[in-house]
Amino acid sequence: MATDLGELLVPYMPTIRVPRTGDRVFKSECAFSYDSPESEGGLYVCLNSFLGFGREHVERHYRKTGQSVYMHLKRHVKEKATGAAGGAIPRRRNGKVFLDLELNRDFNGDDYEYEDEAKLVIFPDHFEIPLPNIEELPALVTIACDAVLNAPSPYKKQESDSWEEEIQVSRHARSLRQQENGVRIPPSGWKCAKCEMRENLWLNLTDGSVLCGKWFFDGSGGNGHALEHYKETNFPLAVKLDTITPDGADVYSFDEEEAVLDPHISEHLLHFGIDMLQMQRTENGHHTDNHVQPRVSDWEVIQEAGLKLKPVYGSGYTGIKNLGNSCYLSTTMQVLFSIPEFQRAYVGNLQRIFDYSPLDPTQDFNTQMAKLGHGLLSGQYSKPPMKSELIEQVMKEEYKQQQRGISPKMFKALASKGHLEFSSNRQQDAHEFLLHLINLVERNSSGSENPSDVFRFLVEERVQCCQSQKVRYTQRVDYLMQLPVPLEAASNREELIAYETKRREAEENMRPLPEPVRARIPFTACLQAFTEPENVADFWSSALQAKSAGVKTSRFASFPEYMVVQIKKFTFGVDWVPKKLDVSVDVPDFLDLNRLRATGLQAGEEELPDLTPPIVIPEDTRDSTTNNSLESPEIDESSVMQLAEMGFPLEACRKAVYYTGNMGAEMAFNWIIAHMEEPDFAEPLAIPTYMEPDLPSPSLPTTSALDNQPPEESISILTSMGFPRHHTIQALKATNNNLERALDWIFTHPDCEEESEAMSDTADTEPNDNSFSNANAHSDSSLSPDQDLSSPRVRDGPGRYELFAFISHMGASTMSGHYVCHIKKEGRWLIYNDHKVCLSERPPKDLGYMYFYRRLSSC
């Protein structure tokens, strides 16, 4: 028999592999479904790729790859017999099978025992070889099977790789001396002290300087001022400002040239007014104040605790298991897959997506979206308990929730890949995850239906120079409406004032604090606050050609098919402690926003001139020997010489450094590579006309094109990545010259590449220092956003909506707590609380965080 099995496997031996270090073995979940070894058909693990497949999908993998040998894993689960000793070790039929298999159960594992079964299956004849079969199988096959059975979870390995990558404690952490200079860092509004950049900012832990980091090839990063500051001062440690959480922060040592750990980070941050100790969580995972009296909490109201909620089963009523602070993902995906466009794009195209999936479907976004959507909508994983089981539970006087739900491990691992926060096990903001997911959908919808189009709309921003009274109208793309919470508009203001008085008296007299009072805010007040003018920071007036005071108002240039409304409940105190406003907002079931429709330039309004702000050259990069900036532009000569030493013409090097804003030789080199074929590549630098205010404006219409162009340094960065110049210009114009968003725009608008070349010279646009789109840029324009080929894709229509879902948050901060969602289906409200799905009796619409509205079909 041993000879027979050996001969049988000989043709397949070259395809059988032993898992190596770095190989991920998926032995607990199918790549295309939520089948597992506990499913009726078990799970098939490919002995070459180590991917897992349910019975329904293993044939597809065999046909696509020709791989014939699979290990079939099956776990038999049954309840222990009456009288069995509690806590007994589950007995196993095979000693070494499934040693690292995670239980797919929400109830007590001690009440059940498991019999695990494994065998080799050879396709296409389905020839089966029981395991273990050490004596009869070739040694390579035995070793491969044993390695698969004992392989760790692929998700545990990913976490280990991403979070424990030998980050060491900095040698400067213990001895760091911080300057007593009185610097206090506010919780928001940061910008680089040298170039006013507002992203990728680092706080130097010695003197409190806030400076930008290094520029990266994807368009993110900064101008390297944090590193320059270290070279000037030798202050070694810096912390990235947007990574500070109760669990720590990202710290970098310039001296050691690597990311490091700082065991004293809370003390070092407290020196600058950032109190991490007050951000710590309780064991329940949410912030608390030991001096506040308990009351009927958000946790009870939002989860409808105390009510006998009726569980529901079937298509569209499948829950999602909580992986530990993954409820922000679960609630977002439940709402998205209740939208027909998402259902059609992924579940409606399920077979096509699966058939054309790559060899590793676990790393394909569309495949995993289709898998998740099918898991939620098929009803296959949401079946009611059998009548016999219900009778048995009644006899035992215990009713166990039978809804198991699906585990989103594979989806979460892919959707969060490369994202510092979402790839962690910490709680996150559902609003931020929604935007992150929309970005992923956009990137992976090239050439196919993009369901996130239903959220996209245009916002018209009217900016007015307070001194000249001139205006500029621009448009930007957005995906949700953020409503501020005006506490001063509370309808129970007198009650709140009385509470504050009692609270202060209790604190002064060391008495127990009174029960908190929740502010009741009218939704109309939030809407009014949204429409109020706001001051524009660092506004540059083209009428004055200088910085001035400016105010901005926003209106809707288009209305999306689905409107997402976020109530801005979360803020930071002056001590950096995250706080959640304790408010109740009377959100309506029907919403009419038509009065907020944008109107464009009005009669009597005068537009600001189409002038671009001059390039701001940081002080520390200027050549102190230059006396006349117009006659001799300020250029970093050291960068010029580095490029010239590579053999490039001197004048070309000077232009490269100038047009990239003196940001270093690396960026200038990219500019050179992108412009080498231009006829004027080696000609002397000519200063643009907008840098010469004393010269009269040229009368020829063609010369005004320079003012409408995005900054040359931004163009050069994108063209250096291989994108056509005309497509790059169009992308920058459509995204307000934001490099990161322009890069996303290019990937999501490949069809505009050919059109952009023809339109680039003739498009009549708003000045591009602020414009996101040229649709409706002038009051006499008759083009709608859908008609204008250079505009983002929007589905404009009436602004009347009906509420169909909302996501609620419990807890004091987005970094902790819990999310649930309520969705209206078939005329009734349901609550989705992790794996539990029930009919809702009292949907707490006034305590929601994000609200989802669908456009009314008839207005």
N, C-alpha and C positions, 0 to 999 in steps of 0.2 A: 504493500500500500504506500509505503514511504517513497518507493521508486516511482510509483504511478503519480503521486502528487508532485514530486520533484520534476518529472517530465512534463506534467501538465503546466507547471509554472515557468518552465524554461523560456518559452517565447515572450513572456511578459517581464522577465527579470530586468532587462535594461530600463524599464519604465518604473520600477519600484525603487523608492528612495527612502533613506533613513533621515528623519528630521535633524537638521543641523541647527547650530546656534543661530538665532535670528529668524528661523522658520516659524510661522504661526500655524498652529494646528487647531482647526475649527471642528471640534468633536462634540459640541453641545448645541449647535444651531445651524440650520440650513442657510446657504448664501442667498436663496431666493424666497424663502418662506420662514415661518417660525416653527417649523417642524424640528423636533429634537429626539434624542433616544427614547423619551417618554411617549412620543407620538405613536399612533397605531402602526405606522409603517417603519418606525425607527429612523436612523440616520445613516447615510452612506458617506464615508470619509475616503476621498481619493488618496491613494498611496503614492501619488506623485506630486500633486499640488497641495495636499492636506486640507482641501476645502471640503466642507460638509454639504450634503444634499439630501433633501427629503425624497421619498419614493417618487413623487410626481416630477422631480426635476433632475434626478440622476441620469435618466436616459438622454436628456438634452446635453449634459456635460460629456457623456460618452460619445455621442454623435459629433460634437464639436471638436473634441480633442483626441478621440481614439483611445483614450485611457480606459483600460479594461478592468483593472484590479482595484476593488474598493473594500474597505472594512465596514461591515454593517454592525452598528451598535444598537442595542435594544435594552431598555430598562423597564422591567415589569414592576409596577407599584401596586401594592395591595395593603389594606388596613390590617393591623395586627389582630389576631384572634382575641376574643374577650378573655380577660384574665392574664394576658401577656404582661410580663414585667415591664413597667415603665422605664424608659431610658435605655432599653436594651440596644446593643449595637446592631444595626441592620445587617442581617445575614446576606451573604453574597454567594452566588453559585460559583463564580470564578474568582479566585483570590486576587488577581491583579487587574481586574477590569474596572475601568472608569475611576481610578483612584483620585483623580482631580476633577471629576464631573460635579458641577454645581447643581444643587437641587432646584427644580423649577416649580417650587411649591411655596404658597404663602402660609399654609397651616403648619402645625407642629410636626416636624419630621419624626419625632419619637413615636407618633401614633401609627406610623407606616413602616413597612419593611420592603426592601428592594432586592430584586433578583436581576442581576446584570448578565447580558448575553452578548457575545461577540462572535463574528464569523467573517471569513473572507468570501467575497462574491465576485465571480468573474463574468463580465459581460461579453457578448450579448446573450449568452446561453443561461445566465443566472446560476452558474455552477457554484455550490456553496461548500465551504470547508470550515467546520467548527473550530473554534479557538478556546483554550490554548491547544496547540498540536505540535509541541516542540520537537518530538522525535521524528515526525513525518515531513516537516516543512524544511526547506533550505534555510541555512543559518541567516542569510540576509533578510529573508522574509520574516523570520522569527524576531530578529532584532528590530526591524522596522515596525512590526505590530506592537512590540513591547514599548518602543519609544513613543508611538502614537498614543497608546493607552495611558502612559504616564506623563504626557506633555502637559505643561501648565496652561492656564487660560490665556489666550492671545491678548485679552484686554488687560490682564494683570501685568503682562510683559510690557505692553505699551506704556502703562502708567509708570512702571519702574524705569523704562528707558527715558521717559520725558521728565520725570520729577527727581530722579536720583542719579543724575549724570555726573557723579563725582564732584559736586560743588563743595569747595572747601571753605572753612572759616578764614576770613582775611586776617593776615598778621597785623593789620592796622586797627582792627575792630576794638581791641581792648585798650590800646594806648591812644586812641584818636582824641585830639585836643580840639575842642570847638570854641570858636571865637565868641566873646561876649559883646556882640555888636547890635543886639536888640532886634535882629531880623525875625519877623513872624510871617509864616507862609499862609496865605488865605486858602480856603478850601476850593476855590475856583478862580478863573480869570487869569491863569498863569500865561506868561510869554517870556521868550528868551530875552535876557537883559541886553543882548548885543544886536540881535537882528529881528526881534519882535515876532519870531516864529511861535506858533501856539500848539505844536504837537511834537512828540518825541522829546519831552523836556525832562531834564535831570537836575535834581537838587543836590548841590555839593554839601556834604555833611560837616564840613569844617566852617565855612563862612556863610552858608545859606544862599549862595548864588544859584539862580535858576537859569540854565543854559541848555541849548539844543544839542542833540546827539549827532551822530554821523549820518550822512546821506546814503541811502541804499538804492540799488538799481531798479526797484519796483516803484520808485517815485516817492517813497516814504522817507522818514528820517529828518535830518536837519543839516546845518552848516558846520558841524563839528566844533562849536564854540565851547562845549563842555571839556573836550580834550585840550583845546588851546588854553583854557583856564588852568588846567592841571599843569601844563608845561610851564606856565608863567608862575604858578604858586606852589606846586608840588603838594596840593591838597588832594589826597589819594582816593577817597570814597565818595560815590554819588549814588543816589537812589532815584529810580524812575517814578515820576510823580503819579502817573495814572495806574500804578500797580500796588499801591498801598492798601492793604486789607487788614482785618483783624488777625490774619494768619501770618503776616509778614509783608515783604516787599522785595522787588528786584534790586539788588545792590551790585554795583560794578566797581572794581578796583582798577584805576588807571595805571597804578604802579605794577600790579601783578598781571594786568592785561587779560582779565577774565572775570566772569561773574563769580561772586563770592557770597558767603553767608556772614551776616553781622548779628551775633547773639545779643548785642545791645542796641538793636535797631529802634526799639520803642523808646529808650532813653535818648538816643541821638535825635529822633524825630521830635520828641517832646521839647527838646531845646529850642526848636523853631515853632512851637505852638501846635504840633500835631500830636494829639493825645491818643495813642493806640490802646492804652490800657482801658480807656472808656469804651473802646470798640469791641471788647471781648464778649463772647457769647456765653450763655448759660448752657447747661447740659441738654436742655430741650432744643437748642439750636436757634433760639431767638433772644434778642436783647430784652433785658428786664430791669426794673427799678425796685429794689427790695422795700422801698418806703411807700410804694403806691398800693392802695387797697385793691384787691381783686374785684372784678365786675364781670358781667356777661361779656366775654371777649369776642374779638373778631373771629377767633378760631371756632368758637361755637356757632356764631351767627352764620358765617360764610359756609361752613361745612354742614349747616343745618343739623347740628348735633342735638340729640334728644328726640328727634322726629323719626318715626318708623318709615324710613324711605323704602319704596318698593324697587328692588333691583330689576333691571331690564336686560334682555339678551338679544342677540341676533345682529344682523347687518347694521353697521353704524353705531353699535352699542358695545364695542370692545374697549376695555380699559388698557392702560399702559402701566406696567410695573415701575415702581420708583426704585432707581438704582442707588439712591442716597443723594438727595438734593438734585434730582433730575426732573422735578415736577415743572420747572420753567419750560423745559423742552416738551414734556408730555402735553401740557395744556395748549401750547402754541400749535403743536401738530394736530391735536384733536380739532381745533377750530379751523385750521387750514384745510383739513380733509373733509370738512363739512361744506366746503365751497365747491360748487359744480365744476369750475374751471380746473381746480387742482385734481378733482376726481377724474375728469376726462383726460387731462394731460398725462397722468401717471397710471391710474388703474385702468382707464379706458384703452390705453396703449400698452397694457401689461405684456402681452405676448411679444409684440414687436420689440419692446425694450429688453426683455429677457433674451430673445433670440439673437439680438445684436449686441449683447453685453460683452465686455472684454473678458479675457481669460480669467482675470481675478475680479469677479463681480462685487466683492466686498469693498473694493476701492472705487466703484463707479457710483456717482451721486444719483443719477437717474434710476439705476437699478435699485438702489436702497430706498429711494423715495417710493418707487412702485411697490416694492416689498412692504414697506410700512403702510402705504395706503391700502393695499390689498388685505393686510392683516387687520386693519381697523374696519374695513367696509365689507369684507366677505362674510362675516359672522362665523367663520370657521373656528375662531378661538374665543367665541362667546356663546356657549351653549348652556341652556338651563339644566339644572340637575335632574336626574331621572326621578320618576315618581317614587320608586323604591327607596332612593336615597333620602328624599324628603320625609317619607314616613319614618325611616330609621332615625333621622335627626329629631323629629318630633318626639319619638319614643324616648330618646336620650335627653330630651328637654334642652337641646342645644342646637342652634341654627348657625351653621358656618357659611360665610360668604363664599359661594362657589366660583364666582368670576375670577379667573386666573389672570387674564390680561396677557399682553405680549411684552417681551423684554426688548427695549430699544438699544441694547448694547452695541450691536454692529452699526446701527445708524448713528448713534451718538459718537462713536469712535471716528467715523468718517466725517460727519458734519463739523466736529470740533477739531479736526486734524490741523495742527499748526496754529491754533488759537490758544493763547496762554490761559485765558480764563475758562472758556467752555470745555477745554480738555481736562480741567481739574475736576475734583469731586466737590467743589464748593458750590453753594447756591449762587445763582446768577439772576440778572434782570431779564424778565421775559420780553420786555420791550427791545432790549439790545439783541436778544437772540432772534427775534422776529426780523429785525433789519439784517442781521447776519445771514439768516436763512434766505431772505429775498435776494441778497447778493449772490448766494450760491445758486439759486434758481436762475438768476440772470446769466451767470457765467456758463451754466450747463444747458441753456435753452437755445443755443445757436443753431439755426436751421430748423427749429421745431417750435411748437406752440409754447409760449411763455406765459404760464398762469399768473405770474406776479404782475402782469400788465393790469390786472383788475384793481390793484392798489395805487398805481402810479397816477399822479396828477401834477399840474403845474401851479405854482404859486407866483403871483405877480407881486413884486416888491417895489414900492414907491419910496424913493429916498429923496429928501428935500434938504438943500443947503439952507441952514437957518439964516445965514447972512445975506446971500444973494436971492433967496427964495426960489431958485431954479430947481428943477426936479429931474430925476432919471427913473425910468421904468425898466426893470429887468425881470427875468423869470428864472425860477429854479425848479428842479424836480424834487418831489417829496413823496413819501409813502404813508404818512400818518399825520394826524392833526394833534398837536400837543397843547392841551388847555391848562393855563395856569390856574392856581387856586387862590383867589383873593379872600384871605381870611377876614379882612375888614368888612366884607359883604355878608357875613354870617347872619342868618335870620334869627339866631338865638344869641345875639351879641351881648345882651344884658346878662344872660345866664353865664356866658363865658367870663365876663368881667367879674361877676360875683365869685366864680370859681377861682380865678386868679388871686383875688383878694384873700379868700379863705386859705389858699395854698401858701401864700406868702406868710400869713399869720401862723399857720401850722409849722412852717419851717423855722420861723423866728422863735417860736415857743416850744420847739422840739416835740410837737404833737403829731399823731398819725395824719397823713395827708388825706384830704377828702377824695371821694370818688371822682375820677376825671369826667369832664363834660366834653362830648364830641361836638365839634362845630358843624352846623348844618349850612351848606353853601348852595344857593340856587344855581342851577346849571346855566341860566341866562347870565349870571354874573361872571361865570368862567368864560362864556362866549364873548361877553363884552370886554373882558380883560385881554382876550386873544386879539381883538381888533384894535386895541389902543396903540397909539404911536409909541415907539421905543427909540432911545438914543442909540446912535451908531458909534461904536468905539473906533477911534483912529480914522475918522472920515476924512478923505482927501477930496476937496472940492475942485473940480476941473474949471469952474468959473473963476475961482480965486487963485488956482494953481498953488494951493497950500492946504494944510489941515485946518478943518473948521468943525463947528458943531453941525450935526446932521440928525434927522429923525427919519424913522422908517415905519411904514405901515404895510401890512400884508393882506392880500385878498386872493381868492381862488381864480386862476385863469382857466381852469378846467375842473370838473368834478369827476372823481373816479367811480367805477362801478361799485366798489366796496370801500367804505370810509372807515378807517381805524382811528379811534379817538382815545388818546392817552391822557389820563388825569395826572398831572405832575405833582404827585404826593410826596416824592422823595427829595430831600435836600441835605445840605451839610451845615452843621453849626460852625461857629468861628473856631472851635477846637477840633474840627475835622471829624467829629463824631457824626455818623450818618443818622439822620432822623427822618421819621415818616410822619407826615401831617395827619393828625387824628380827625378826619373830616368825613362827612356824609354828603354826597352830591346827588341831587334828585335828577338823575339822568333820564331823559324821556325815551319812550318806546319809538316815537317818531320824531325825526329831526329834519328841519327845513333850513338849508344853508343858502338858498338862492339869493338872499339879500347880500351875501358876501361875495357875489360874483364880481370879478375885476372889470373895470371900465376903461383902462388905458389912459392915455394922455387926454386931458380935458381942455376945453376952450379957455384961453387966458393963461394957461400954464406954459412956462418957457423951459425948454430942456437944457440940461447942463451940456456944455460942449463935449464933443467926442474926443477927449484927450486922455492918454494913458499916464498914470503917475510915473515919475522918473524912477529908474532903478536905484534902490537904496543900497549903497555900498557900505558895509560895516566899517566903523571907525578904525578898528584894529587892522584892517586890510588895506587901508589907504596909504598911498605913497606920500610921505610927509614932504618930499622935495617938490611935489607938483604945486604950481602956483595958479595956473589957470585951467580949470576943469573942462572948459569948453574947447580950448585950443589943444590941451594935452590931457586926454581922459585918464582918470586914476585907475591904474592897472597893477595887479600884483606881479611885479617883474620876476620874482623867484619862480612863479608858476610858468611864466613865459619862457624863462631860460630852461626849465625842465623839459618843456615841449620842444624847444628849438634844438636841444641836445639829441632829440630823437630823429632829427633830420627834417622837420617840418619848416616851411618858410616862416621867417620872423613875424611878418605882418599877419599871417594867418594865425600864428600863436597868440598875438596880441588881441585879435578879434575874438578868438575862442575864449580867452580869459575874460574879456570885457562882456561878451554876450552871455556868459554863465555867471555873471555877478561876482567875480573874484571868489568863487566858491572852491577853488583848488584845481590842481592839475588833472585830477581824475575826471571831473566833470568837463573840463575844457577839452581833454582828449576825446571824450565821446562826441563833443560838438565837432571837432576836426574830422573824425571818421564819417560823421553824417553829412559834412559839407565839402568833402574833398573834390567832388566832381563838379562843383559849381564854377562858372567861368570867372567870377570875381574872388575866388578863394584866397589868392595871394595878394590882392590889392590892399592898399592902405585902409585903415579903419576910418569910416565916415560916421560922425555922430548923428543919430536920428534927429529929425526936425523937432520932435516934442521936447528935446533937451535944450532947445534954443528959443527961449521965450521972446527974445528981442527981435527975431526975424519975422517979417510979415508972413501970413499964411499963404501958401501957394494957391494959385487960382485954378490950376489944372485939377479936374476931379480925380484923376488916377493917383495923385500923390497922397490923398487922404487914406489910402488903404493901409498905410503904416500904422495909423492910429487905431485901426480896427483889428490889427494883428495881436494875437496873444504874445506874451513875453518870449523873446527869442530863446532864452535859456530853457524855458519849458518845452518849446518845440524841439530843441536839440536833444533834450533828454529822451523824449519819446522816439524821435527819429533814429537815435542811436540804438534803440532796441529793435530796429528793423521795420518800423511802420512807415508807410508813405507819408510824405510831408503834408500833402493836402488833407489826408485823413486825420493826421495828428492835429492840425489846425482846427478842423471841424470839431474834434473831440474836446479840445480845450475850450472852444467857444461855447460848447454845450454844457460845460461843467464848471464855469466860472474860474477857469484856469487852475483847477485843482488837479494835480498830477495823478493822485491815486484814483480819483473818480474818472478822470479822463481815460486812464488805462482800462478801467472796467467798461467805460462807454465804448471803447474801440472793440473789445471782445464781444459786447452785446449788440453791436451795430455793424456786423461785417457787410450787410447788404448796402450800407451807405457809402462804402469805399469808392465805388465807381461814380456814384452820384455826386459825391463831395467835390471831386475834381472840377466838374462842370459848374458847380454852384459857388465854388470858393471865391471866384473873382467877381461874381455878380450879386451875391446875397447882400441884402440891405439889412444890417443888424444893429443892435444896440451896442454901445461901447463894451468891449469884452473883458474889462477888468472886473465886472460884476455879473455879466449876463450868463445865464445857463442855457437859454434858447432864444432864437430870434423869432419865434412865433408870436404874432400880435405885438411886435415891438413898437409899432407906430399906430396911432389911432386910425389912420386911413387904410390900414392893412385889412384885406378881406380874407386872408388865409386863416383857417382854423388850425390848431395844433396837429390834427390828424392829416390835414392836407399838406402841410409843410414838410417836405422830405427830410429837412435837416433837423427837425424837432424830435424830441423823445416820443415814443409811442404812448399815446394816452387814449382813453375811451371816455370822451366827454359826453355829458348828458345833464339832465336836470339834477338839482341838488337836494332832492327829497329822499329820505332814507328811513328804513325800519330796522330796529335793533334785532339781531338774531343770535348774538353770543357776547359773552364778556368773561374776562379773566380777572380773578380776584387774588389778592396777596394778603397773607396773614403774617404778622411779625413786624418788627420795628425797622427793618432795613432790607434792601434787595439782596444783601449778602447773607441773609438768613431767612428763616421762616418757611412758608409753604404756599404753593399756588394750587388753586382749583379753577375749573372753568364751568360755566353754565352755557348750554347751547339749546336753542329752540328748534325742535324737529317735529314735523307733523302736528304743529299747533300746540305742543306741550314742551315745557322746560325740563331739561335733564341736567343733573350734576355729574361731572366727571372728576372724580377724586382718586387719582392714581389708577389702580386696577378696578376700582368700584365705579359702576355706572348705575344710577338710580333716577327715578322720577323725582323732580324737585317740587317741594311743596311751598317753599317760601324763598324764591330766588332773590338774593340780597343785591338788587341792582344798584342801590345807593352806595355800596362799599366796594365797587369794582375798581380795577386799575386800568385795564384796556377794554374798550368797547368796540364791537364790530357791527357795522351797519351795512345793509344791502340796499341798493337803489330800488325805489318803488317802480314797478313796471308801468303804472299809469299815474300821471301827475295832474 
